[in-house]
Amino acid sequence: MTFLERGEEETDVLTIATLDRQARALAASLQRKVAPGERALLFFKPGLSFAVAYWGCLYAGVVAVPVPSPGVRALVSESGLRAVARDCAATLLLTTADIAARLDAAKLDAGALTPLAIDDVPDALADTWRAPPLGPQTIAHLQYSSGSTGEPKGVVITHANVLGNLEVISISGGGYREGDAGVNWLPMFHDMGLITTVLLPVYSGAPSWYMSPLAFLQRPLRWLSAISAVRATCSAAPNFALDMCVAQVGAQERAELDLSSMRALAVGSEPTRSASVHRFVEAFTPSGFDVCAMSPCYGLAEATLQVSGGPLGRGITELAVAGAELSAGHVAPARGDARTRTLVGCGEVSAGIEVAIVDPQSCLPLPGDTVGEILVRGVSVASGYWNNQDATAQTFAVEIPGRGGGFMRTGDLGFLLADQLYVTGRLKDLLIVNGQNHYPHDFELTAALSHPALRRDGCVAFAVDDEGGERIVIVAEVQRRARKLPADSSTIPQHDVVTSVRSAIARDHDVTVHDVVLVRRVPRTSSGKLRRRACRDMYLEGSLAAGSAR
């Protein structure tokens, strides 16, 4: 595993042998301080130290608890590091010496957490390591949710869950084969980054290169250049990354890339949009990218990661449906009008995983042409949430008449058709306007495309209640080059942007927008997802004023 400083310079390398020795040394140090089963927070800047810390925890039988990197969230935030530490009763905070030197007792709950700088652990300790008692149901790590739909909860992931999902990914074609290599930038504390960067390469014995998420966000070309330079075959990214590459990588830069080695680009973590995929393919086909390498997938932390994906080599599967029918929960062929919605299939349900589409209220199975809640059961589905019996019972112990129990509620809506899983939205995010169901990301995409001043992945749609029922609000992030608010002679008038948003949503969805608020930044989770609930709360509090830096 090689770390690319600023996405370009190779500054740190871990072979399987050095990773093994450093992990054993750290494990020996942990065994002197805590008992197996204790929790340790993993608090690292982007780099390879996180991988050493994670494997060191496994070698010691200590439960790893990845948390957002320094600078991603405020250390004293109630929704950040301290809240996670209290929820799982962590006693150790694993980090590096430079970060440990900047921490004080107030930020560590007055000493409840003991920092341990892993770069101060001598390699010689590896010889004193003793293997702990481990089994399939031993907890490997707690994956705290990003908070995009509510308060974060710690998902309990066992060794069996991890191994099961690594096998699931490999069978579907998303794993590494002989001769493969990976390039990734997703944060390691996130479920998708943890699996694809820290675990899959070791599981498969494949070389990989890693860069900071910030390196990618500052210059998306770095990711593609690294793929081109090392002849990488596998990578993973959310949908917004495709849009960023198209928008920020110029024609001359594309001409210098060679992406023909890519055989698997897993696109997940957020809804995959047809327009984004087609723009990316059109832009980078001249660079050698093959559409058959594009592999939309679906997963969530409660299932360790992947639920559906692949098989590779088929390209993307799309389905054009009638938007009005979909709003009513039915899947019907598109009629060619403005309300046509093109859905991207998220692949086939993976081996060892069962998916059921049910009525959210009764949990009765629904026919294939009906949208329902996606329920999952299988080898990599977690056992529950840490120290949260109520949430565990509500989410992980669902019984479906005729199919038995043990299903997990995803909170996502979708349907199965011709072996493809289609995800249409989130149950809690549904917007009901004049008796019709609408998905916020449909409004968000329409709003983002309505005016060039708006960031393509920076619009949030939510509903507020008044005496007349639910009213739709759009909060839109203005691109940096047009960000002078309020508008003046050097920027596009705000009135034009607002009018464009209102007109586009009325035209495409037959819905009147109650309010449009333009902001510099919309609230996001540590992994970059839009925080609709937080955005709505700020709007209702009056703290989401036009032009405010949020």
Salt bridges, closest charged atoms under 4 A:
GLU8 OE2 - ARG219 NH1 3.68
GLU8 OE2 - ARG222 NE 3.37
GLU9 OE1 - ARG6 NH2 3.34
ASP20 OD2 - ARG24 NE 3.12
GLU78 OE2 - ARG82 NH2 3.39
GLU78 OE1 - ARG86 NH2 2.73
ASP98 OD2 - LYS45 NZ 2.75
ASP109 OD1 - ARG82 NH1 3.13
ASP109 OD2 - ARG86 NH1 3.06
ASP127 OD1 - ARG21 NH1 3.40
ASP180 OD2 - ARG263 NH2 2.76
ASP191 OD1 - HIS190 ND1 3.06
ASP243 OD1 - ARG279 NH2 3.03
GLU253 OE2 - ARG219 NH2 3.71
ASP258 OD2 - ARG231 NH1 3.13
GLU318 OE1 - HIS278 NE2 2.90
ASP337 OD2 - ARG335 NH2 3.80
GLU348 OE2 - ARG314 NH1 3.06
GLU354 OE1 - ARG377 NH2 2.99
GLU354 OE1 - ARG403 NH2 3.32
GLU373 OE1 - ARG409 NH2 2.53
ASP412 OD1 - ARG426 NH1 2.86
ASP429 OD2 - ARG532 NH1 2.76
ASP442 OD2 - ARG341 NH1 3.03
GLU444 OE2 - ARG532 NE 2.71
ASP457 OD1 - ARG455 NE 2.53
ASP466 OD2 - ARG471 NE 3.60
GLU477 OE2 - ARG455 NH1 3.11
GLU477 OE1 - ARG524 NH2 3.66
ASP496 OD1 - HIS495 ND1 3.85
ASP508 OD1 - ARG507 NE 2.86
